[in-house]
Amino acid sequence: MSSETKTANAANVDSADTAGMSFLESTPRKLLATYLPLGAFVFVLLFPFYWMAVTTFKPDNELLSRDGNPFWVNSPTLAHIKKLLFETAYPEWMWNTVLVSVTATFFSLAASVLAAYAIERLRFSGAKQMGLAIFLAYLVPPSILFIPLASVVFQLGLFDTRLALILTYPTFLIPFCTWLLMGYFRSIPFELEECALIDGATRWQILTKIVLPLAVPGLISAGIFAFTLSWNEFIYALTFVSSSEIKTIPVGVVTELVEGDVYHWGSLMAGALFGSLPVAFIYSFFVEYYVLRRVLRLGDDGLCEGIGTSGLEILPRCTDRQKRRSSN
């Protein structure tokens, strides 16, 4: 395709977009159609974090007072944060949560990649039924699975250890990640693998040098969701762990900061706020700076860009295309 044709197509697309958005030129329409819905969405999204922050820095007398402003802090205090960090095992809970979530997510992604690739690309008999069975396995609620898993954990002598959580979390992470990656692998053209097979590449080379580089946005998306599920998991952590120093944040905050009918609201909100920040950071960083940019690059020519140098070595067709683009 010549440069003049590309320029003409781009101009046509820009003019079509401009014509389609012309109804937003007036300020009242822009306010009603854009800013008002976005403002409502941002308010609903950020208000829980604001409420947690206000409760964290509000002293007990203001928390229990009916005369004060519930949406503002008159006399900020760090007493709740001090109680959370120095009078509880919150640093250990944070470390346990990070260790268990990262390890379980890594092993679950490794198993899910192999399972999803085999189901979607190897075309063996019963592949569709296997994919449906994996999806149905994900639908089984943890409130049912934790009973037989508890028996297994006790028999293996893993009760009250981090390893118990690392080995049980993949029971719900692998089906979810496999189902998610199956859809992503399905979108990668089969012609790329066929060309690589003709050029003598093995299945392992195709997976590692062609499919996985193209599937990086899907891998990151599956990893983010798996990490979030592991981070927020409550039932397994409550059942398989009893020692305070082994607990994760969701269990530790609830069980250690609630004494009978006494709720330490300031420390509870501080623990919830600090526990939500890592997940929010991961979401914002990867979605904004990697996934969206990578997806936008993957067009007809972007497929070859996504494969990378190692993949181009076993896929001459893309190499020839890259050379033609460089010469132009």
C-alpha positions as CSV (number, residue, x, y, z in Angstrom):
1,M,0.0,0.0,0.0
2,S,1.5,3.3,-1.1
3,S,2.0,6.3,1.3
4,E,-0.5,8.4,-0.6
5,T,-3.2,5.8,-0.2
6,K,-2.4,5.5,3.5
7,T,-2.6,9.2,3.9
8,A,-5.9,9.4,2.1
9,N,-7.4,6.6,4.2
10,A,-6.2,8.3,7.4
11,A,-7.8,11.6,6.3
12,N,-11.1,9.9,5.6
13,V,-11.1,8.2,9.0
14,D,-10.3,11.5,10.7
15,S,-13.1,13.3,8.8
16,A,-15.5,10.5,9.7
17,D,-14.6,10.7,13.4
18,T,-14.9,14.5,13.3
19,A,-18.3,14.3,11.7
20,G,-19.5,11.6,14.2
21,M,-18.5,13.7,17.2
22,S,-19.8,17.0,15.9
23,F,-22.9,16.8,18.2
24,L,-20.6,17.4,21.2
25,E,-19.4,20.8,19.9
26,S,-21.9,22.8,22.0
27,T,-21.1,23.2,25.7
28,P,-24.4,22.0,27.1
29,R,-24.4,18.8,25.1
30,K,-20.8,18.2,26.0
31,L,-21.7,18.7,29.7
32,L,-24.6,16.3,29.6
33,A,-23.1,13.7,27.3
34,T,-19.5,13.6,28.6
35,Y,-18.6,15.5,31.8
36,L,-21.7,14.6,33.8
37,P,-21.5,10.8,33.3
38,L,-17.7,10.9,33.8
39,G,-18.1,12.9,36.9
40,A,-20.6,10.5,38.3
41,F,-18.5,7.5,37.4
42,V,-15.3,9.0,39.0
43,F,-17.3,9.9,42.2
44,V,-18.7,6.4,42.6
45,L,-15.2,4.9,41.9
46,L,-13.2,7.1,44.2
47,F,-15.6,7.8,47.1
48,P,-14.8,4.5,48.9
49,F,-11.1,5.4,48.9
50,Y,-11.9,8.9,50.2
51,W,-14.1,7.5,53.0
52,M,-11.3,5.0,54.0
53,A,-8.8,7.9,54.0
54,V,-11.0,10.2,56.1
55,T,-11.7,7.4,58.6
56,T,-8.0,6.6,58.8
57,F,-7.0,10.1,59.9
58,K,-10.0,10.9,62.0
59,P,-9.6,10.5,65.8
60,D,-12.0,8.3,67.8
61,N,-13.9,11.1,69.4
62,E,-14.8,12.4,65.9
63,L,-15.7,9.0,64.6
64,L,-18.1,8.4,67.5
65,S,-19.5,11.9,67.5
66,R,-22.9,12.7,65.9
67,D,-22.3,16.4,65.7
68,G,-19.2,16.4,63.5
69,N,-18.9,16.4,59.8
70,P,-18.6,12.8,58.6
71,F,-17.0,13.8,55.3
72,W,-14.1,15.8,56.8
73,V,-11.4,15.6,59.4
74,N,-11.1,18.5,61.9
75,S,-8.2,17.2,63.9
76,P,-6.1,14.6,61.9
77,T,-4.3,11.9,63.8
78,L,-1.8,9.1,62.9
79,A,-2.8,7.0,66.0
80,H,-4.7,4.5,63.9
81,I,-1.8,4.0,61.5
82,K,0.6,3.6,64.4
83,K,-1.7,1.0,66.0
84,L,-2.0,-0.9,62.7
85,L,1.8,-0.9,61.9
86,F,3.3,-1.3,65.3
87,E,0.7,-3.0,67.5
88,T,-0.4,-5.7,65.0
89,A,1.3,-8.0,62.6
90,Y,0.2,-6.0,59.6
91,P,3.7,-5.9,58.0
92,E,3.8,-9.7,58.2
93,W,0.3,-9.9,56.7
94,M,1.4,-7.7,53.8
95,W,4.4,-9.8,53.1
96,N,2.3,-13.0,53.3
97,T,-0.2,-11.6,50.9
98,V,2.4,-10.5,48.4
99,L,4.3,-13.8,48.6
100,V,1.3,-16.0,48.2
101,S,-0.4,-13.9,45.5
102,V,2.7,-13.5,43.3
103,T,3.7,-17.2,43.6
104,A,0.2,-18.6,43.0
105,T,-0.3,-16.2,40.1
106,F,3.0,-17.2,38.5
107,F,2.4,-21.0,38.7
108,S,-1.2,-20.6,37.6
109,L,-0.2,-18.5,34.6
110,A,2.4,-21.1,33.6
111,A,-0.1,-24.0,33.8
112,S,-2.8,-21.9,32.1
113,V,-0.6,-21.0,29.1
114,L,0.1,-24.7,28.4
115,A,-3.5,-25.7,28.9
116,A,-5.0,-22.9,26.8
117,Y,-2.5,-23.3,24.0
118,A,-3.1,-27.1,23.8
119,I,-6.9,-26.7,23.8
120,E,-7.0,-23.9,21.2
121,R,-4.1,-24.6,18.9
122,L,-3.4,-28.3,18.8
123,R,-6.9,-29.2,17.7
124,F,-7.1,-32.6,19.4
125,S,-10.3,-34.6,19.7
126,G,-12.5,-33.3,22.6
127,A,-10.8,-29.9,22.8
128,K,-14.0,-27.9,22.9
129,Q,-15.5,-30.2,25.6
130,M,-12.3,-29.8,27.6
131,G,-12.5,-26.0,27.4
132,L,-16.2,-26.1,28.5
133,A,-15.2,-28.4,31.4
134,I,-12.5,-25.9,32.5
135,F,-15.1,-23.1,32.4
136,L,-17.5,-25.1,34.5
137,A,-14.8,-25.9,37.0
138,Y,-14.3,-22.1,37.4
139,L,-18.0,-21.7,38.2
140,V,-17.7,-24.0,41.3
141,P,-17.8,-21.7,44.3
142,P,-14.9,-21.8,46.8
143,S,-17.4,-22.2,49.6
144,I,-17.9,-25.8,48.3
145,L,-14.3,-26.5,47.3
146,F,-12.7,-25.5,50.6
147,I,-14.3,-28.5,52.5
148,P,-12.5,-31.3,50.5
149,L,-9.4,-29.1,50.2
150,A,-9.3,-28.7,54.0
151,S,-9.1,-32.5,54.3
152,V,-6.3,-32.7,51.8
153,V,-4.4,-29.9,53.5
154,F,-4.7,-31.6,56.9
155,Q,-3.6,-34.9,55.5
156,L,-0.5,-33.4,53.9
157,G,0.5,-31.6,57.1
158,L,0.3,-28.2,55.4
159,F,-2.2,-26.6,57.8
160,D,-1.2,-23.1,59.0
161,T,1.5,-22.6,56.4
162,R,1.9,-20.3,53.4
163,L,2.3,-23.4,51.2
164,A,-1.2,-24.4,51.9
165,L,-2.5,-21.2,50.3
166,I,0.0,-21.3,47.5
167,L,-1.1,-24.8,46.5
168,T,-4.9,-24.2,46.9
169,Y,-5.2,-20.8,45.2
170,P,-4.5,-22.3,41.7
171,T,-7.7,-24.4,42.1
172,F,-9.7,-21.3,41.1
173,L,-6.9,-19.3,39.3
174,I,-6.0,-21.9,36.7
175,P,-9.6,-22.4,35.3
176,F,-10.1,-18.6,35.1
177,C,-6.7,-17.9,33.5
178,T,-7.1,-20.8,31.1
179,W,-10.5,-19.7,29.9
180,L,-9.3,-16.1,29.5
181,L,-6.2,-17.1,27.5
182,M,-8.1,-19.5,25.3
183,G,-10.0,-16.5,23.9
184,Y,-6.9,-14.6,23.4
185,F,-5.0,-17.4,21.7
186,R,-8.0,-17.9,19.4
187,S,-7.5,-14.4,18.0
188,I,-3.9,-15.1,16.8
189,P,-3.9,-16.1,13.1
190,F,-3.2,-19.8,12.5
191,E,-1.1,-18.8,9.4
192,L,1.7,-17.6,11.6
193,E,2.1,-21.1,13.2
194,E,1.7,-22.8,9.8
195,C,4.5,-20.7,8.3
196,A,6.7,-21.5,11.3
197,L,6.0,-25.2,11.0
198,I,6.9,-25.2,7.3
199,D,10.1,-23.4,8.2
200,G,11.0,-26.2,10.7
201,A,10.0,-24.7,14.0
202,T,9.0,-26.9,16.9
203,R,5.8,-26.4,18.9
204,W,7.8,-25.1,21.8
205,Q,9.6,-22.6,19.6
206,I,6.2,-21.5,18.2
207,L,4.8,-21.1,21.7
208,T,7.7,-19.2,23.2
209,K,8.9,-17.1,20.2
210,I,5.7,-16.4,18.3
211,V,2.5,-17.0,20.3
212,L,3.6,-15.7,23.7
213,P,5.1,-12.4,22.5
214,L,1.8,-11.7,20.6
215,A,-0.2,-12.7,23.7
216,V,1.6,-10.4,26.1
217,P,-1.5,-8.2,26.7
218,G,-3.6,-11.2,27.4
219,L,-1.0,-12.6,29.7
220,I,-0.8,-9.4,31.6
221,S,-4.6,-9.1,31.8
222,A,-4.9,-12.7,33.1
223,G,-2.0,-12.0,35.6
224,I,-3.7,-8.9,36.9
225,F,-7.0,-10.6,37.4
226,A,-5.4,-13.7,39.0
227,F,-3.3,-11.5,41.3
228,T,-6.4,-9.6,42.3
229,L,-8.3,-12.8,43.1
230,S,-5.4,-14.1,45.1
231,W,-5.0,-10.8,47.0
232,N,-8.6,-10.6,48.0
233,E,-9.2,-14.3,48.7
234,F,-10.8,-14.8,52.1
235,I,-12.3,-18.3,52.6
236,Y,-9.2,-20.4,52.0
237,A,-7.0,-18.0,54.0
238,L,-9.5,-18.1,56.9
239,T,-9.8,-21.9,56.9
240,F,-6.2,-23.0,56.3
241,V,-4.3,-20.5,58.4
242,S,-4.7,-19.7,62.2
243,S,-1.4,-18.1,63.3
244,S,-1.4,-14.4,63.3
245,E,2.0,-14.1,61.6
246,I,0.9,-16.3,58.7
247,K,-2.4,-14.6,57.9
248,T,-3.0,-12.5,54.9
249,I,-4.4,-8.9,54.9
250,P,-8.1,-9.8,54.2
251,V,-8.2,-12.3,57.1
252,G,-5.8,-10.5,59.5
253,V,-7.6,-7.1,59.3
254,V,-11.0,-8.6,60.1
255,T,-9.9,-11.1,62.7
256,E,-7.3,-9.1,64.6
257,L,-8.9,-5.6,64.6
258,V,-12.4,-6.7,65.6
259,E,-12.6,-7.7,69.3
260,G,-16.0,-9.1,70.1
261,D,-18.4,-6.2,69.4
262,V,-15.6,-3.6,69.4
263,Y,-14.6,-2.4,65.9
264,H,-11.4,-0.4,65.6
265,W,-12.7,1.5,62.6
266,G,-9.7,3.8,62.2
267,S,-7.2,0.9,62.0
268,L,-9.7,-1.2,59.9
269,M,-9.9,1.5,57.3
270,A,-6.2,2.1,57.4
271,G,-5.6,-1.6,56.8
272,A,-8.1,-1.7,53.9
273,L,-6.6,1.5,52.4
274,F,-3.1,0.2,52.5
275,G,-4.2,-3.2,51.2
276,S,-5.9,-1.7,48.2
277,L,-3.1,0.5,47.1
278,P,-0.8,-2.2,45.5
279,V,-3.7,-3.6,43.4
280,A,-4.7,-0.1,42.3
281,F,-1.1,0.7,41.3
282,I,-0.7,-2.5,39.3
283,Y,-4.0,-1.9,37.5
284,S,-3.1,1.7,36.6
285,F,0.5,1.0,35.6
286,F,0.0,-2.0,33.4
287,V,-3.3,-1.0,31.8
288,E,-2.1,2.6,31.0
289,Y,1.5,2.0,30.0
290,Y,1.6,-1.4,28.5
291,V,-1.6,-3.3,27.6
292,L,-3.4,-0.4,25.8
293,R,-0.2,0.6,23.8
294,R,0.6,-3.0,23.0
295,V,-3.0,-3.7,21.7
296,L,-3.0,-0.5,19.6
297,R,0.2,-1.6,17.9
298,L,-1.2,-5.0,16.8
299,G,-2.5,-4.5,13.3
300,D,-1.6,-6.3,10.1
301,D,2.0,-5.1,10.4
302,G,1.9,-4.9,14.2
303,L,1.8,-8.7,14.4
304,C,5.3,-8.9,13.1
305,E,6.3,-6.1,15.5
306,G,4.9,-8.0,18.4
307,I,6.8,-11.2,17.6
308,G,10.2,-9.7,18.2
309,T,13.6,-10.6,17.0
310,S,13.7,-14.2,18.2
311,G,10.4,-15.0,16.5
312,L,11.5,-13.3,13.2
313,E,14.4,-15.7,13.0
314,I,12.0,-18.7,12.5
315,L,9.4,-16.8,10.5
316,P,10.9,-15.5,7.3
317,R,7.6,-14.2,5.9
318,C,7.5,-11.5,8.6
319,T,11.2,-10.8,8.2
320,D,10.6,-10.1,4.5
321,R,7.7,-7.8,5.4
322,Q,9.9,-6.0,7.9
323,K,12.6,-5.5,5.3
324,R,10.1,-4.1,2.8
325,R,8.8,-1.7,5.4
326,S,12.3,-0.6,6.2
327,S,13.1,0.0,2.6
328,N,10.0,2.1,2.1
